[in-house]
Amino acid sequence: MNDENEELEINKKNREDFEKLMEESSTKKDMYWDSNNPAVRVILLIIGAIILVGSAYFIYMYINK
């Protein structure tokens, strides 16, 4: 029974240390994508192009109906 209490205390301490480490290592930019990042910018441009082409297609089909 004493070993179980010691093990629980060790686990509790390790958990607290882990949470403290994660809190200290996080930055403000961890919660969102930076729109100035080249990879994110390319993805956003591709999505934007798909939206524009799709909108133009539906407008074209509506006009020619």
PyMOL Python script that loads the backbone (N, CA, C, O; Angstrom):
from pymol import cmd

cmd.read_pdbstr("""\
ATOM      1  N   MET A   1       0.831  -1.185   0.000  1.00  0.00           N
ATOM      2  CA  MET A   1       0.000   0.000   0.000  1.00  0.00           C
ATOM      3  C   MET A   1       0.875   1.247   0.000  1.00  0.00           C
ATOM      4  O   MET A   1       0.554   2.242  -0.650  1.00  0.00           O
ATOM      5  N   ASN A   2       1.979   1.185   0.732  1.00  0.00           N
ATOM      6  CA  ASN A   2       2.894   2.328   0.796  1.00  0.00           C
ATOM      7  C   ASN A   2       3.540   2.571  -0.566  1.00  0.00           C
ATOM      8  O   ASN A   2       3.759   3.718  -0.954  1.00  0.00           O
ATOM      9  N   ASP A   3       3.845   1.488  -1.293  1.00  0.00           N
ATOM     10  CA  ASP A   3       4.438   1.617  -2.629  1.00  0.00           C
ATOM     11  C   ASP A   3       3.471   2.300  -3.585  1.00  0.00           C
ATOM     12  O   ASP A   3       3.886   3.090  -4.433  1.00  0.00           O
ATOM     13  N   GLU A   4       2.186   1.998  -3.451  1.00  0.00           N
ATOM     14  CA  GLU A   4       1.182   2.616  -4.317  1.00  0.00           C
ATOM     15  C   GLU A   4       1.105   4.113  -4.069  1.00  0.00           C
ATOM     16  O   GLU A   4       0.988   4.890  -5.017  1.00  0.00           O
ATOM     17  N   ASN A   5       1.170   4.530  -2.813  1.00  0.00           N
ATOM     18  CA  ASN A   5       1.123   5.959  -2.482  1.00  0.00           C
ATOM     19  C   ASN A   5       2.352   6.678  -3.028  1.00  0.00           C
ATOM     20  O   ASN A   5       2.244   7.789  -3.548  1.00  0.00           O
ATOM     21  N   GLU A   6       3.501   6.057  -2.912  1.00  0.00           N
ATOM     22  CA  GLU A   6       4.721   6.648  -3.444  1.00  0.00           C
ATOM     23  C   GLU A   6       4.637   6.776  -4.969  1.00  0.00           C
ATOM     24  O   GLU A   6       5.040   7.786  -5.546  1.00  0.00           O
ATOM     25  N   GLU A   7       4.106   5.732  -5.600  1.00  0.00           N
ATOM     26  CA  GLU A   7       3.963   5.742  -7.057  1.00  0.00           C
ATOM     27  C   GLU A   7       2.985   6.828  -7.496  1.00  0.00           C
ATOM     28  O   GLU A   7       3.221   7.505  -8.497  1.00  0.00           O
ATOM     29  N   LEU A   8       1.895   7.000  -6.760  1.00  0.00           N
ATOM     30  CA  LEU A   8       0.935   8.048  -7.076  1.00  0.00           C
ATOM     31  C   LEU A   8       1.553   9.431  -6.922  1.00  0.00           C
ATOM     32  O   LEU A   8       1.313  10.317  -7.743  1.00  0.00           O
ATOM     33  N   GLU A   9       2.342   9.616  -5.881  1.00  0.00           N
ATOM     34  CA  GLU A   9       3.002  10.906  -5.661  1.00  0.00           C
ATOM     35  C   GLU A   9       4.012  11.198  -6.774  1.00  0.00           C
ATOM     36  O   GLU A   9       4.117  12.331  -7.243  1.00  0.00           O
ATOM     37  N   ILE A  10       4.745  10.176  -7.189  1.00  0.00           N
ATOM     38  CA  ILE A  10       5.721  10.350  -8.278  1.00  0.00           C
ATOM     39  C   ILE A  10       4.990  10.712  -9.571  1.00  0.00           C
ATOM     40  O   ILE A  10       5.413  11.615 -10.292  1.00  0.00           O
ATOM     41  N   ASN A  11       3.896  10.010  -9.863  1.00  0.00           N
ATOM     42  CA  ASN A  11       3.122  10.315 -11.064  1.00  0.00           C
ATOM     43  C   ASN A  11       2.545  11.722 -11.017  1.00  0.00           C
ATOM     44  O   ASN A  11       2.538  12.434 -12.021  1.00  0.00           O
ATOM     45  N   LYS A  12       2.064  12.114  -9.850  1.00  0.00           N
ATOM     46  CA  LYS A  12       1.502  13.463  -9.689  1.00  0.00           C
ATOM     47  C   LYS A  12       2.578  14.519  -9.907  1.00  0.00           C
ATOM     48  O   LYS A  12       2.343  15.519 -10.585  1.00  0.00           O
ATOM     49  N   LYS A  13       3.762  14.297  -9.331  1.00  0.00           N
ATOM     50  CA  LYS A  13       4.857  15.247  -9.491  1.00  0.00           C
ATOM     51  C   LYS A  13       5.309  15.314 -10.951  1.00  0.00           C
ATOM     52  O   LYS A  13       5.553  16.401 -11.474  1.00  0.00           O
ATOM     53  N   ASN A  14       5.423  14.155 -11.609  1.00  0.00           N
ATOM     54  CA  ASN A  14       5.813  14.134 -13.018  1.00  0.00           C
ATOM     55  C   ASN A  14       4.795  14.863 -13.880  1.00  0.00           C
ATOM     56  O   ASN A  14       5.164  15.584 -14.808  1.00  0.00           O
ATOM     57  N   ARG A  15       3.525  14.678 -13.579  1.00  0.00           N
ATOM     58  CA  ARG A  15       2.464  15.352 -14.336  1.00  0.00           C
ATOM     59  C   ARG A  15       2.559  16.869 -14.158  1.00  0.00           C
ATOM     60  O   ARG A  15       2.435  17.615 -15.129  1.00  0.00           O
ATOM     61  N   GLU A  16       2.774  17.318 -12.945  1.00  0.00           N
ATOM     62  CA  GLU A  16       2.906  18.751 -12.682  1.00  0.00           C
ATOM     63  C   GLU A  16       4.129  19.324 -13.397  1.00  0.00           C
ATOM     64  O   GLU A  16       4.062  20.408 -13.977  1.00  0.00           O
ATOM     65  N   ASP A  17       5.235  18.599 -13.355  1.00  0.00           N
ATOM     66  CA  ASP A  17       6.443  19.053 -14.053  1.00  0.00           C
ATOM     67  C   ASP A  17       6.220  19.138 -15.555  1.00  0.00           C
ATOM     68  O   ASP A  17       6.671  20.080 -16.205  1.00  0.00           O
ATOM     69  N   PHE A  18       5.519  18.145 -16.104  1.00  0.00           N
ATOM     70  CA  PHE A  18       5.226  18.134 -17.536  1.00  0.00           C
ATOM     71  C   PHE A  18       4.342  19.323 -17.925  1.00  0.00           C
ATOM     72  O   PHE A  18       4.619  20.007 -18.911  1.00  0.00           O
ATOM     73  N   GLU A  19       3.290  19.567 -17.158  1.00  0.00           N
ATOM     74  CA  GLU A  19       2.394  20.686 -17.454  1.00  0.00           C
ATOM     75  C   GLU A  19       3.127  22.020 -17.347  1.00  0.00           C
ATOM     76  O   GLU A  19       2.891  22.922 -18.151  1.00  0.00           O
ATOM     77  N   LYS A  20       4.006  22.152 -16.370  1.00  0.00           N
ATOM     78  CA  LYS A  20       4.785  23.382 -16.217  1.00  0.00           C
ATOM     79  C   LYS A  20       5.718  23.575 -17.413  1.00  0.00           C
ATOM     80  O   LYS A  20       5.840  24.681 -17.939  1.00  0.00           O
ATOM     81  N   LEU A  21       6.375  22.497 -17.837  1.00  0.00           N
ATOM     82  CA  LEU A  21       7.271  22.563 -18.988  1.00  0.00           C
ATOM     83  C   LEU A  21       6.514  22.960 -20.252  1.00  0.00           C
ATOM     84  O   LEU A  21       6.997  23.795 -21.016  1.00  0.00           O
ATOM     85  N   MET A  22       5.333  22.375 -20.489  1.00  0.00           N
ATOM     86  CA  MET A  22       4.539  22.698 -21.673  1.00  0.00           C
ATOM     87  C   MET A  22       4.076  24.149 -21.646  1.00  0.00           C
ATOM     88  O   MET A  22       4.051  24.814 -22.682  1.00  0.00           O
ATOM     89  N   GLU A  23       3.715  24.635 -20.480  1.00  0.00           N
ATOM     90  CA  GLU A  23       3.265  26.023 -20.357  1.00  0.00           C
ATOM     91  C   GLU A  23       4.408  26.993 -20.633  1.00  0.00           C
ATOM     92  O   GLU A  23       4.203  28.021 -21.279  1.00  0.00           O
ATOM     93  N   GLU A  24       5.600  26.680 -20.153  1.00  0.00           N
ATOM     94  CA  GLU A  24       6.751  27.555 -20.357  1.00  0.00           C
ATOM     95  C   GLU A  24       7.239  27.534 -21.802  1.00  0.00           C
ATOM     96  O   GLU A  24       7.763  28.538 -22.287  1.00  0.00           O
ATOM     97  N   SER A  25       7.079  26.416 -22.494  1.00  0.00           N
ATOM     98  CA  SER A  25       7.609  26.302 -23.848  1.00  0.00           C
ATOM     99  C   SER A  25       6.641  26.795 -24.914  1.00  0.00           C
ATOM    100  O   SER A  25       7.031  26.950 -26.071  1.00  0.00           O
ATOM    101  N   SER A  26       5.394  27.043 -24.552  1.00  0.00           N
ATOM    102  CA  SER A  26       4.436  27.505 -25.556  1.00  0.00           C
ATOM    103  C   SER A  26       4.662  28.978 -25.855  1.00  0.00           C
ATOM    104  O   SER A  26       5.153  29.736 -25.019  1.00  0.00           O
ATOM    105  N   THR A  27       4.291  29.362 -27.069  1.00  0.00           N
ATOM    106  CA  THR A  27       4.398  30.761 -27.473  1.00  0.00           C
ATOM    107  C   THR A  27       3.032  31.237 -27.925  1.00  0.00           C
ATOM    108  O   THR A  27       2.094  30.447 -28.030  1.00  0.00           O
ATOM    109  N   LYS A  28       2.921  32.515 -28.191  1.00  0.00           N
ATOM    110  CA  LYS A  28       1.646  33.073 -28.637  1.00  0.00           C
ATOM    111  C   LYS A  28       1.271  32.552 -30.015  1.00  0.00           C
ATOM    112  O   LYS A  28       0.087  32.486 -30.344  1.00  0.00           O
ATOM    113  N   LYS A  29       2.255  32.180 -30.827  1.00  0.00           N
ATOM    114  CA  LYS A  29       1.985  31.740 -32.185  1.00  0.00           C
ATOM    115  C   LYS A  29       1.610  30.267 -32.265  1.00  0.00           C
ATOM    116  O   LYS A  29       1.338  29.770 -33.358  1.00  0.00           O
ATOM    117  N   ASP A  30       1.586  29.561 -31.154  1.00  0.00           N
ATOM    118  CA  ASP A  30       1.226  28.139 -31.181  1.00  0.00           C
ATOM    119  C   ASP A  30      -0.248  27.926 -31.494  1.00  0.00           C
ATOM    120  O   ASP A  30      -0.627  26.832 -31.912  1.00  0.00           O
ATOM    121  N   MET A  31      -1.078  28.925 -31.307  1.00  0.00           N
ATOM    122  CA  MET A  31      -2.520  28.742 -31.409  1.00  0.00           C
ATOM    123  C   MET A  31      -3.098  29.101 -32.775  1.00  0.00           C
ATOM    124  O   MET A  31      -4.296  28.903 -32.981  1.00  0.00           O
ATOM    125  N   TYR A  32      -2.321  29.612 -33.705  1.00  0.00           N
ATOM    126  CA  TYR A  32      -2.865  29.937 -35.013  1.00  0.00           C
ATOM    127  C   TYR A  32      -1.796  29.776 -36.079  1.00  0.00           C
ATOM    128  O   TYR A  32      -0.605  29.705 -35.777  1.00  0.00           O
ATOM    129  N   TRP A  33      -2.239  29.720 -37.338  1.00  0.00           N
ATOM    130  CA  TRP A  33      -1.320  29.623 -38.470  1.00  0.00           C
ATOM    131  C   TRP A  33      -0.890  31.033 -38.837  1.00  0.00           C
ATOM    132  O   TRP A  33      -1.724  31.934 -38.920  1.00  0.00           O
ATOM    133  N   ASP A  34       0.384  31.229 -39.056  1.00  0.00           N
ATOM    134  CA  ASP A  34       0.914  32.513 -39.457  1.00  0.00           C
ATOM    135  C   ASP A  34       0.650  32.705 -40.948  1.00  0.00           C
ATOM    136  O   ASP A  34       1.164  31.945 -41.769  1.00  0.00           O
ATOM    137  N   SER A  35      -0.138  33.705 -41.303  1.00  0.00           N
ATOM    138  CA  SER A  35      -0.500  33.894 -42.712  1.00  0.00           C
ATOM    139  C   SER A  35       0.673  34.390 -43.545  1.00  0.00           C
ATOM    140  O   SER A  35       0.576  34.410 -44.772  1.00  0.00           O
ATOM    141  N   ASN A  36       1.773  34.789 -42.924  1.00  0.00           N
ATOM    142  CA  ASN A  36       2.962  35.202 -43.669  1.00  0.00           C
ATOM    143  C   ASN A  36       3.895  34.038 -43.986  1.00  0.00           C
ATOM    144  O   ASN A  36       4.877  34.199 -44.711  1.00  0.00           O
ATOM    145  N   ASN A  37       3.587  32.883 -43.446  1.00  0.00           N
ATOM    146  CA  ASN A  37       4.377  31.687 -43.722  1.00  0.00           C
ATOM    147  C   ASN A  37       4.170  31.306 -45.195  1.00  0.00           C
ATOM    148  O   ASN A  37       3.026  31.219 -45.639  1.00  0.00           O
ATOM    149  N   PRO A  38       5.237  31.077 -45.959  1.00  0.00           N
ATOM    150  CA  PRO A  38       5.083  30.774 -47.389  1.00  0.00           C
ATOM    151  C   PRO A  38       4.206  29.552 -47.675  1.00  0.00           C
ATOM    152  O   PRO A  38       3.426  29.571 -48.627  1.00  0.00           O
ATOM    153  N   ALA A  39       4.316  28.511 -46.883  1.00  0.00           N
ATOM    154  CA  ALA A  39       3.506  27.309 -47.110  1.00  0.00           C
ATOM    155  C   ALA A  39       2.028  27.611 -46.895  1.00  0.00           C
ATOM    156  O   ALA A  39       1.186  27.182 -47.684  1.00  0.00           O
ATOM    157  N   VAL A  40       1.713  28.339 -45.843  1.00  0.00           N
ATOM    158  CA  VAL A  40       0.323  28.697 -45.563  1.00  0.00           C
ATOM    159  C   VAL A  40      -0.198  29.629 -46.660  1.00  0.00           C
ATOM    160  O   VAL A  40      -1.346  29.512 -47.089  1.00  0.00           O
ATOM    161  N   ARG A  41       0.639  30.535 -47.100  1.00  0.00           N
ATOM    162  CA  ARG A  41       0.234  31.471 -48.157  1.00  0.00           C
ATOM    163  C   ARG A  41      -0.104  30.718 -49.451  1.00  0.00           C
ATOM    164  O   ARG A  41      -1.080  31.055 -50.121  1.00  0.00           O
ATOM    165  N   VAL A  42       0.686  29.710 -49.803  1.00  0.00           N
ATOM    166  CA  VAL A  42       0.420  28.916 -51.010  1.00  0.00           C
ATOM    167  C   VAL A  42      -0.909  28.174 -50.862  1.00  0.00           C
ATOM    168  O   VAL A  42      -1.715  28.147 -51.792  1.00  0.00           O
ATOM    169  N   ILE A  43      -1.134  27.582 -49.711  1.00  0.00           N
ATOM    170  CA  ILE A  43      -2.391  26.864 -49.474  1.00  0.00           C
ATOM    171  C   ILE A  43      -3.575  27.813 -49.590  1.00  0.00           C
ATOM    172  O   ILE A  43      -4.582  27.475 -50.213  1.00  0.00           O
ATOM    173  N   LEU A  44      -3.464  28.999 -48.996  1.00  0.00           N
ATOM    174  CA  LEU A  44      -4.553  29.971 -49.070  1.00  0.00           C
ATOM    175  C   LEU A  44      -4.784  30.448 -50.497  1.00  0.00           C
ATOM    176  O   LEU A  44      -5.929  30.650 -50.902  1.00  0.00           O
ATOM    177  N   LEU A  45      -3.717  30.631 -51.262  1.00  0.00           N
ATOM    178  CA  LEU A  45      -3.867  31.042 -52.661  1.00  0.00           C
ATOM    179  C   LEU A  45      -4.558  29.955 -53.483  1.00  0.00           C
ATOM    180  O   LEU A  45      -5.396  30.261 -54.331  1.00  0.00           O
ATOM    181  N   ILE A  46      -4.215  28.695 -53.240  1.00  0.00           N
ATOM    182  CA  ILE A  46      -4.867  27.590 -53.957  1.00  0.00           C
ATOM    183  C   ILE A  46      -6.357  27.546 -53.620  1.00  0.00           C
ATOM    184  O   ILE A  46      -7.194  27.401 -54.511  1.00  0.00           O
ATOM    185  N   ILE A  47      -6.681  27.669 -52.356  1.00  0.00           N
ATOM    186  CA  ILE A  47      -8.089  27.664 -51.948  1.00  0.00           C
ATOM    187  C   ILE A  47      -8.821  28.848 -52.567  1.00  0.00           C
ATOM    188  O   ILE A  47      -9.944  28.697 -53.048  1.00  0.00           O
ATOM    189  N   GLY A  48      -8.196  30.022 -52.560  1.00  0.00           N
ATOM    190  CA  GLY A  48      -8.801  31.207 -53.167  1.00  0.00           C
ATOM    191  C   GLY A  48      -9.034  31.022 -54.655  1.00  0.00           C
ATOM    192  O   GLY A  48     -10.079  31.422 -55.170  1.00  0.00           O
ATOM    193  N   ALA A  49      -8.073  30.419 -55.361  1.00  0.00           N
ATOM    194  CA  ALA A  49      -8.217  30.192 -56.801  1.00  0.00           C
ATOM    195  C   ALA A  49      -9.365  29.227 -57.073  1.00  0.00           C
ATOM    196  O   ALA A  49     -10.129  29.431 -58.016  1.00  0.00           O
ATOM    197  N   ILE A  50      -9.498  28.188 -56.269  1.00  0.00           N
ATOM    198  CA  ILE A  50     -10.600  27.228 -56.431  1.00  0.00           C
ATOM    199  C   ILE A  50     -11.944  27.942 -56.237  1.00  0.00           C
ATOM    200  O   ILE A  50     -12.892  27.701 -56.984  1.00  0.00           O
ATOM    201  N   ILE A  51     -12.018  28.805 -55.250  1.00  0.00           N
ATOM    202  CA  ILE A  51     -13.258  29.543 -54.997  1.00  0.00           C
ATOM    203  C   ILE A  51     -13.586  30.458 -56.175  1.00  0.00           C
ATOM    204  O   ILE A  51     -14.735  30.508 -56.615  1.00  0.00           O
ATOM    205  N   LEU A  52     -12.596  31.178 -56.686  1.00  0.00           N
ATOM    206  CA  LEU A  52     -12.832  32.083 -57.815  1.00  0.00           C
ATOM    207  C   LEU A  52     -13.257  31.326 -59.068  1.00  0.00           C
ATOM    208  O   LEU A  52     -14.201  31.731 -59.746  1.00  0.00           O
ATOM    209  N   VAL A  53     -12.573  30.239 -59.377  1.00  0.00           N
ATOM    210  CA  VAL A  53     -12.923  29.456 -60.569  1.00  0.00           C
ATOM    211  C   VAL A  53     -14.322  28.855 -60.411  1.00  0.00           C
ATOM    212  O   VAL A  53     -15.105  28.863 -61.361  1.00  0.00           O
ATOM    213  N   GLY A  54     -14.638  28.346 -59.251  1.00  0.00           N
ATOM    214  CA  GLY A  54     -15.971  27.776 -59.018  1.00  0.00           C
ATOM    215  C   GLY A  54     -17.058  28.827 -59.124  1.00  0.00           C
ATOM    216  O   GLY A  54     -18.103  28.578 -59.725  1.00  0.00           O
ATOM    217  N   SER A  55     -16.829  29.991 -58.553  1.00  0.00           N
ATOM    218  CA  SER A  55     -17.810  31.078 -58.644  1.00  0.00           C
ATOM    219  C   SER A  55     -17.996  31.524 -60.090  1.00  0.00           C
ATOM    220  O   SER A  55     -19.124  31.717 -60.544  1.00  0.00           O
ATOM    221  N   ALA A  56     -16.898  31.685 -60.808  1.00  0.00           N
ATOM    222  CA  ALA A  56     -16.981  32.092 -62.214  1.00  0.00           C
ATOM    223  C   ALA A  56     -17.744  31.055 -63.028  1.00  0.00           C
ATOM    224  O   ALA A  56     -18.529  31.424 -63.901  1.00  0.00           O
ATOM    225  N   TYR A  57     -17.537  29.780 -62.767  1.00  0.00           N
ATOM    226  CA  TYR A  57     -18.243  28.710 -63.482  1.00  0.00           C
ATOM    227  C   TYR A  57     -19.747  28.802 -63.252  1.00  0.00           C
ATOM    228  O   TYR A  57     -20.526  28.723 -64.202  1.00  0.00           O
ATOM    229  N   PHE A  58     -20.158  28.967 -62.003  1.00  0.00           N
ATOM    230  CA  PHE A  58     -21.585  29.025 -61.711  1.00  0.00           C
ATOM    231  C   PHE A  58     -22.219  30.288 -62.284  1.00  0.00           C
ATOM    232  O   PHE A  58     -23.360  30.243 -62.745  1.00  0.00           O
ATOM    233  N   ILE A  59     -21.516  31.402 -62.266  1.00  0.00           N
ATOM    234  CA  ILE A  59     -22.039  32.629 -62.876  1.00  0.00           C
ATOM    235  C   ILE A  59     -22.179  32.435 -64.384  1.00  0.00           C
ATOM    236  O   ILE A  59     -23.187  32.838 -64.965  1.00  0.00           O
ATOM    237  N   TYR A  60     -21.195  31.832 -65.016  1.00  0.00           N
ATOM    238  CA  TYR A  60     -21.236  31.561 -66.452  1.00  0.00           C
ATOM    239  C   TYR A  60     -22.408  30.650 -66.798  1.00  0.00           C
ATOM    240  O   TYR A  60     -23.127  30.891 -67.767  1.00  0.00           O
ATOM    241  N   MET A  61     -22.595  29.594 -65.991  1.00  0.00           N
ATOM    242  CA  MET A  61     -23.697  28.670 -66.257  1.00  0.00           C
ATOM    243  C   MET A  61     -25.049  29.349 -66.047  1.00  0.00           C
ATOM    244  O   MET A  61     -26.002  29.049 -66.766  1.00  0.00           O
ATOM    245  N   TYR A  62     -25.151  30.247 -65.088  1.00  0.00           N
ATOM    246  CA  TYR A  62     -26.404  30.956 -64.812  1.00  0.00           C
ATOM    247  C   TYR A  62     -26.746  31.917 -65.955  1.00  0.00           C
ATOM    248  O   TYR A  62     -27.901  32.026 -66.367  1.00  0.00           O
ATOM    249  N   ILE A  63     -25.724  32.605 -66.455  1.00  0.00           N
ATOM    250  CA  ILE A  63     -25.942  33.569 -67.533  1.00  0.00           C
ATOM    251  C   ILE A  63     -26.337  32.851 -68.826  1.00  0.00           C
ATOM    252  O   ILE A  63     -27.206  33.340 -69.548  1.00  0.00           O
ATOM    253  N   ASN A  64     -25.734  31.725 -69.132  1.00  0.00           N
ATOM    254  CA  ASN A  64     -25.988  31.013 -70.380  1.00  0.00           C
ATOM    255  C   ASN A  64     -27.181  30.059 -70.324  1.00  0.00           C
ATOM    256  O   ASN A  64     -27.383  29.276 -71.252  1.00  0.00           O
ATOM    257  N   LYS A  65     -27.947  30.110 -69.289  1.00  0.00           N
ATOM    258  CA  LYS A  65     -29.074  29.195 -69.147  1.00  0.00           C
ATOM    259  C   LYS A  65     -30.237  29.568 -70.005  1.00  0.00           C
ATOM    260  O   LYS A  65     -31.260  28.884 -69.989  1.00  0.00           O
TER     261      LYS A  65
END
""", "prot")
cmd.dss("prot")
cmd.show_as("cartoon", "prot")
cmd.util.cbc("prot")
cmd.orient("prot")
